[in-house]
Amino acid sequence: MKMATRANLMAWLITMITAGFVEVDMAAAAATYTVGDGLGWTVPSNVSYYQSWATSKSFTVGDKLSFNWTGTHNVAEVSKAEYDNCTQVVSVLGSPVDIQLLKGRSYHYICTVDSHCELGQKLSITVGSSTPTTPTSPSNSASSTALDSSILVPTFLTIACLNVLCHYTHH
């Protein structure tokens, strides 16, 4: 009976440690951005609206873009050249569209309806890595705190689980 108890406790310990790491990593990495915030995805009042919107954000791998609109619009992911030239493409998506940012790279989106792209309904973003970087100056203390939290929670869970495991295996 003692062997079954040890096996169960070991399985529980491994599950708890894994869950602690996964939960913290997912919470730290994933953010959802509604493109254009309150304006949504539409023809903006100025051609630089979406680029201004994007510069205030910090996109990382695992984040999600949410394109929402009413009326006649669409969204297409295009190459840089197609973005620059507002090239009409065939592959478009209807509303709502949620796009998971899976790689650190540049992404380009346009509306292909009429002249919407030329009028500013286009977005270009650069997605950085989700891997935490070492702070380069004291002004980055917020990123240092986030990194510490992502390590402390699983470490605490590991210590607590090991304590429970040691307690039950010695009795």
Backbone bond lengths (Angstrom), bond angles and torsions (degrees), N, CA, C in turn:
res aa  C-N    CA-C-N  psi(-1)  N-CA   C-N-CA  omega(-1)  CA-C   N-CA-C  phi
1 M - - - 1.460 - - 1.516 111.06 -
2 K 1.338 116.74 -35.07 1.448 120.12 -179.13 1.526 111.64 -63.84
3 M 1.353 119.18 -34.98 1.459 122.40 179.56 1.522 110.45 -66.51
4 A 1.335 117.38 -40.39 1.458 120.36 178.96 1.525 110.06 -64.59
5 T 1.313 116.91 -39.52 1.457 121.20 179.13 1.520 110.21 -64.74
6 R 1.318 118.19 -43.69 1.464 121.33 178.52 1.526 110.85 -63.08
7 A 1.317 117.08 -42.03 1.463 120.94 179.36 1.526 110.59 -63.56
8 N 1.333 116.26 -43.12 1.465 119.81 178.20 1.524 111.30 -63.57
9 L 1.326 115.96 -43.06 1.462 118.96 178.94 1.528 111.84 -64.75
10 M 1.316 117.36 -38.59 1.455 120.94 179.38 1.531 110.27 -65.92
11 A 1.313 117.25 -42.85 1.467 121.06 177.63 1.524 110.20 -62.20
12 W 1.315 116.97 -42.56 1.461 121.82 178.26 1.525 110.44 -62.32
13 L 1.326 116.98 -43.75 1.458 122.08 179.66 1.524 111.11 -60.48
14 I 1.308 117.20 -47.71 1.472 121.12 -179.88 1.524 110.09 -62.53
15 T 1.316 117.98 -42.10 1.466 121.56 178.41 1.525 111.34 -61.99
16 M 1.317 117.69 -44.76 1.464 121.13 -179.12 1.527 111.63 -64.64
17 I 1.320 116.98 -42.63 1.460 120.34 179.85 1.522 109.86 -63.53
18 T 1.326 116.89 -46.94 1.462 121.19 179.57 1.520 110.77 -61.59
19 A 1.313 118.05 -45.52 1.463 121.73 -179.77 1.524 111.10 -61.21
20 G 1.314 117.52 -38.39 1.464 120.98 178.80 1.509 111.77 -63.02
21 F 1.316 118.03 -44.14 1.461 121.09 179.43 1.518 111.43 -68.42
22 V 1.318 118.46 -44.22 1.457 121.76 -177.37 1.517 110.62 -65.25
23 E 1.322 117.75 -45.76 1.458 121.14 -177.54 1.524 111.28 -61.39
24 V 1.305 117.81 -45.67 1.457 121.32 -178.87 1.520 110.72 -65.82
25 D 1.344 118.24 -44.10 1.454 120.95 -179.21 1.521 111.38 -63.12
26 M 1.324 119.02 -43.77 1.449 122.07 -178.53 1.524 110.80 -65.94
27 A 1.324 117.74 -41.57 1.456 120.77 -179.20 1.511 111.35 -66.48
28 A 1.311 117.51 -37.41 1.458 120.96 -177.62 1.511 111.98 -75.18
29 A 1.333 118.80 -29.58 1.450 120.89 -171.13 1.524 114.41 -93.21
30 A 1.304 118.91 -31.71 1.455 120.38 -169.62 1.524 112.90 -94.73
31 A 1.322 114.69 125.31 1.460 122.01 172.08 1.518 106.92 -133.14
32 T 1.327 116.85 147.17 1.459 121.20 175.67 1.518 108.30 -112.27
33 Y 1.319 115.31 126.69 1.464 121.67 179.46 1.514 109.02 -111.87
34 T 1.328 117.24 122.66 1.447 121.82 172.51 1.524 106.83 -82.28
35 V 1.321 115.94 112.75 1.461 121.06 -175.43 1.529 109.51 -59.31
36 G 1.341 114.97 124.80 1.455 121.16 -179.47 1.514 114.30 81.68
37 D 1.318 117.53 2.79 1.465 123.04 -176.95 1.526 109.95 49.31
38 G 1.328 119.18 -123.51 1.466 123.11 -176.09 1.524 114.07 -65.83
39 L 1.320 117.32 -27.65 1.466 120.23 178.98 1.522 111.07 -69.42
40 G 1.324 116.32 -33.70 1.462 120.36 -175.79 1.523 110.54 76.93
41 W 1.316 116.34 -160.35 1.468 123.00 -178.60 1.521 107.63 -102.23
42 T 1.328 115.69 100.83 1.464 122.08 -176.86 1.521 108.66 -154.01
43 V 1.308 117.55 178.03 1.459 120.51 175.19 1.528 106.91 -72.93
44 P 1.323 117.28 117.55 1.468 120.19 -176.37 1.532 112.30 -80.15
45 S 1.325 115.47 167.81 1.464 120.07 179.45 1.527 112.59 -75.47
46 N 1.343 117.31 -19.04 1.470 120.37 173.51 1.531 109.08 -137.96
47 V 1.323 116.30 149.84 1.466 120.96 -172.28 1.526 113.75 -68.17
48 S 1.320 118.64 -16.55 1.465 120.55 -178.62 1.535 112.92 -100.55
49 Y 1.331 117.39 8.90 1.462 120.87 -175.66 1.523 112.89 -54.86
50 Y 1.330 118.19 -51.86 1.465 120.50 -174.72 1.522 112.17 -70.30
51 Q 1.332 117.79 -32.23 1.461 119.37 176.42 1.526 110.43 -69.38
52 S 1.321 117.49 -38.22 1.469 120.59 175.56 1.528 110.01 -64.00
53 W 1.320 115.79 -41.67 1.463 120.38 177.93 1.528 109.93 -59.53
54 A 1.332 117.31 -45.74 1.464 121.66 -176.16 1.525 112.68 -67.52
55 T 1.331 118.30 -32.65 1.465 119.81 -177.64 1.523 112.03 -67.50
56 S 1.319 117.81 -20.06 1.463 120.02 178.67 1.530 112.37 -86.91
57 K 1.331 117.03 3.01 1.464 121.88 -177.86 1.530 110.10 -114.70
58 S 1.323 115.16 158.52 1.461 121.52 175.46 1.525 107.51 -125.90
59 F 1.317 116.84 97.00 1.453 122.55 -174.95 1.525 110.95 -84.55
60 T 1.336 116.77 134.82 1.461 121.40 177.39 1.531 109.65 -129.66
61 V 1.317 115.71 162.25 1.458 121.80 178.63 1.531 108.41 -56.91
62 G 1.326 115.81 133.18 1.460 121.52 -178.98 1.518 112.93 101.99
63 D 1.336 117.20 -18.37 1.463 120.43 177.41 1.526 109.73 -68.93
64 K 1.333 115.05 166.58 1.456 120.58 -179.65 1.528 109.51 -130.14
65 L 1.335 115.75 137.57 1.460 122.17 171.36 1.516 107.64 -99.51
66 S 1.326 116.59 132.01 1.449 121.89 177.95 1.525 108.46 -115.02
67 F 1.330 116.36 112.38 1.462 122.44 177.65 1.523 107.73 -97.72
68 N 1.324 116.39 120.94 1.462 121.18 178.78 1.521 108.94 -131.11
69 W 1.336 116.54 139.02 1.454 119.80 178.15 1.508 110.65 -156.87
70 T 1.301 113.55 164.53 1.460 121.91 169.73 1.517 105.74 -122.29
71 G 1.296 116.55 158.23 1.463 119.49 -179.07 1.521 111.46 87.29
72 T 1.324 114.91 -163.24 1.460 120.81 -174.78 1.519 110.62 -95.42
73 H 1.330 115.47 97.33 1.458 123.04 177.23 1.525 107.31 -146.37
74 N 1.308 116.40 172.80 1.453 122.91 171.22 1.518 106.90 -157.29
75 V 1.307 116.64 -179.05 1.459 120.71 175.59 1.523 107.49 -141.15
76 A 1.332 114.78 138.84 1.464 120.85 177.19 1.513 107.92 -135.35
77 E 1.337 115.91 134.84 1.461 119.75 172.09 1.520 106.34 -84.26
78 V 1.333 115.72 127.90 1.461 120.89 -174.03 1.524 110.89 -132.07
79 S 1.324 115.42 169.72 1.461 121.23 175.85 1.526 109.10 -74.80
80 K 1.317 116.41 169.76 1.472 121.37 178.03 1.525 110.12 -60.72
81 A 1.337 117.90 -43.32 1.473 121.15 -179.94 1.528 110.88 -63.67
82 E 1.343 117.24 -41.83 1.468 120.47 178.28 1.523 110.63 -66.23
83 Y 1.313 116.83 -36.29 1.462 121.94 176.71 1.527 109.96 -64.03
84 D 1.340 116.28 -50.71 1.465 120.94 -178.29 1.527 112.18 -60.17
85 N 1.330 116.95 -37.20 1.476 121.76 -176.35 1.520 113.59 -97.75
86 C 1.328 117.54 1.61 1.472 121.78 -175.95 1.527 110.89 50.60
87 T 1.316 116.01 46.64 1.460 122.50 -179.20 1.521 110.63 -67.29
88 Q 1.326 115.96 131.23 1.460 120.69 175.95 1.521 108.79 -72.75
89 V 1.311 117.19 123.00 1.465 122.20 179.87 1.514 109.81 -115.49
90 V 1.309 116.08 162.70 1.460 121.00 -175.83 1.528 112.19 -85.54
91 S 1.322 117.66 -38.57 1.459 121.47 -174.25 1.523 111.08 -82.60
92 V 1.333 116.14 103.02 1.466 121.70 -179.39 1.524 109.30 -128.74
93 L 1.327 115.93 160.30 1.457 122.13 -178.50 1.522 109.95 -121.07
94 G 1.344 116.84 146.98 1.455 122.28 177.86 1.516 111.86 -95.36
95 S 1.328 116.58 165.39 1.466 122.99 -174.32 1.528 111.33 -77.84
96 P 1.319 118.23 148.21 1.463 127.09 -11.56 1.533 110.43 -81.39
97 V 1.318 115.48 157.25 1.458 121.10 179.97 1.523 108.27 -127.86
98 D 1.324 116.38 125.26 1.459 122.26 173.68 1.521 107.19 -113.88
99 I 1.323 116.34 123.45 1.456 121.54 -177.66 1.521 109.34 -118.62
100 Q 1.325 115.78 120.04 1.466 122.15 177.04 1.530 108.16 -81.29
101 L 1.317 116.40 129.74 1.462 122.08 179.51 1.528 107.55 -88.91
102 L 1.323 116.29 102.35 1.461 121.81 -169.72 1.515 114.85 -95.08
103 K 1.332 117.52 -15.47 1.466 120.41 -176.92 1.522 110.01 -136.33
104 G 1.326 114.82 150.65 1.451 120.16 173.17 1.522 108.57 -78.78
105 R 1.336 117.44 106.13 1.467 123.26 -178.71 1.524 108.40 -172.38
106 S 1.322 116.13 -177.15 1.467 120.73 175.42 1.520 109.66 -89.13
107 Y 1.331 115.67 142.33 1.461 123.39 176.16 1.516 107.70 -125.15
108 H 1.338 116.51 143.81 1.459 121.99 -178.88 1.531 108.89 -132.68
109 Y 1.334 115.90 131.21 1.461 121.58 -178.32 1.518 109.60 -131.31
110 I 1.329 115.93 143.03 1.465 121.17 176.97 1.521 109.47 -139.59
111 C 1.342 114.83 160.96 1.460 121.57 167.15 1.527 105.09 -97.54
112 T 1.325 116.36 130.96 1.470 119.76 -176.84 1.521 113.28 -98.21
113 V 1.313 117.93 7.03 1.463 121.07 -179.95 1.521 109.17 -79.49
114 D 1.336 115.34 126.88 1.472 122.87 176.75 1.529 111.08 44.07
115 S 1.327 117.26 -128.41 1.469 121.96 -178.98 1.534 111.79 -104.76
116 H 1.334 117.76 24.75 1.466 121.38 -177.70 1.524 112.24 -57.51
117 C 1.321 117.31 -41.23 1.466 120.40 179.89 1.532 110.55 -62.55
118 E 1.305 117.23 -48.25 1.466 121.43 178.88 1.531 111.65 -59.60
119 L 1.330 116.84 -28.79 1.470 121.96 179.50 1.533 112.40 -84.57
120 G 1.339 117.28 1.43 1.461 120.46 174.63 1.509 116.59 110.83
121 Q 1.333 118.40 2.62 1.466 119.76 178.94 1.523 108.75 -85.08
122 K 1.336 113.52 72.35 1.461 121.47 178.22 1.514 108.74 -153.29
123 L 1.330 115.55 152.17 1.458 121.45 -174.45 1.518 109.31 -141.05
124 S 1.319 116.07 132.53 1.459 122.14 174.75 1.521 107.25 -127.39
125 I 1.341 116.56 126.57 1.466 120.85 -179.67 1.524 109.91 -131.90
126 T 1.307 115.20 158.94 1.453 121.27 172.52 1.522 107.43 -118.98
127 V 1.322 114.93 128.02 1.455 121.33 -178.74 1.519 108.16 -101.60
128 G 1.332 115.00 125.71 1.458 120.81 177.34 1.512 110.14 -88.51
129 S 1.292 116.01 174.96 1.463 122.61 179.34 1.517 109.61 -71.77
130 S 1.335 116.73 150.85 1.462 120.28 175.34 1.519 111.18 -87.62
131 T 1.331 117.11 -3.81 1.457 121.07 179.73 1.520 109.31 -74.02
132 P 1.332 118.29 125.37 1.465 119.56 179.67 1.524 110.74 -62.13
133 T 1.329 114.75 142.58 1.452 119.91 177.57 1.516 109.63 -107.58
134 T 1.309 116.58 158.69 1.449 121.59 178.41 1.521 108.69 -73.37
135 P 1.325 118.82 130.90 1.457 120.52 179.18 1.528 110.58 -59.00
136 T 1.344 115.52 140.31 1.454 120.13 -178.51 1.516 112.53 -97.48
137 S 1.326 116.62 -13.82 1.462 119.19 179.79 1.520 108.95 -152.19
138 P 1.340 117.41 164.64 1.465 119.37 179.13 1.525 112.98 -60.84
139 S 1.338 118.76 -22.45 1.461 120.49 -178.56 1.529 111.93 -68.61
140 N 1.330 117.90 -11.49 1.452 121.23 178.85 1.521 112.32 -93.59
141 S 1.300 118.41 28.14 1.461 120.49 -176.13 1.515 112.54 -63.74
142 A 1.341 119.65 -27.39 1.460 121.16 178.67 1.514 110.65 -64.99
143 S 1.344 118.11 -42.05 1.462 119.48 178.69 1.528 110.27 -68.86
144 S 1.311 117.49 -30.69 1.458 121.02 177.40 1.521 110.08 -66.98
145 T 1.333 117.81 -40.05 1.455 122.18 178.16 1.517 110.91 -64.26
146 A 1.346 117.91 -41.68 1.457 121.15 179.39 1.525 110.41 -63.19
147 L 1.312 117.02 -40.28 1.456 120.90 178.72 1.522 110.01 -64.47
148 D 1.335 117.12 -43.85 1.456 120.23 179.72 1.522 111.46 -60.61
149 S 1.327 118.06 -42.14 1.457 121.64 179.72 1.513 111.24 -63.58
150 S 1.335 117.61 -37.78 1.459 119.92 -178.01 1.519 111.63 -70.28
151 I 1.311 117.57 -18.75 1.460 121.13 177.65 1.524 110.91 -95.34
152 L 1.321 117.22 -36.62 1.458 120.92 -174.76 1.522 113.93 -66.94
153 V 1.319 118.11 -40.84 1.468 120.34 -176.69 1.527 110.87 -63.24
154 P 1.355 119.35 -52.92 1.468 117.48 178.33 1.528 112.84 -63.53
155 T 1.330 117.79 -33.58 1.461 120.41 178.13 1.521 110.21 -63.86
156 F 1.309 117.28 -45.07 1.460 121.96 177.94 1.533 110.64 -59.89
157 L 1.342 116.42 -46.06 1.461 120.04 179.05 1.530 111.28 -61.22
158 T 1.320 116.34 -40.28 1.463 120.23 179.30 1.523 110.92 -62.36
159 I 1.323 117.00 -46.35 1.471 121.13 -179.65 1.526 110.30 -63.42
160 A 1.319 117.40 -43.78 1.460 121.05 -179.92 1.527 110.82 -62.97
161 C 1.312 116.12 -43.34 1.467 120.11 -179.40 1.524 111.17 -66.75
162 L 1.311 117.02 -41.59 1.464 119.96 177.98 1.521 111.21 -63.02
163 N 1.316 116.63 -38.33 1.456 121.11 177.64 1.528 110.39 -61.68
164 V 1.323 117.00 -45.31 1.465 121.21 178.65 1.524 110.06 -63.73
165 L 1.315 116.82 -45.06 1.460 121.15 -179.70 1.538 111.46 -60.70
166 C 1.315 117.14 -45.78 1.467 121.07 179.23 1.539 110.81 -63.23
167 H 1.318 116.72 -40.54 1.460 121.15 179.86 1.530 111.11 -60.53
168 Y 1.332 117.42 -46.82 1.464 121.38 -176.24 1.525 113.20 -76.61
169 T 1.313 118.50 -28.17 1.457 119.13 -179.53 1.511 112.90 -79.76
170 H 1.333 118.07 -16.82 1.457 121.32 178.81 1.522 112.46 -94.37
171 H 1.308 118.47 1.01 1.462 120.52 179.79 1.488 112.23 -110.49
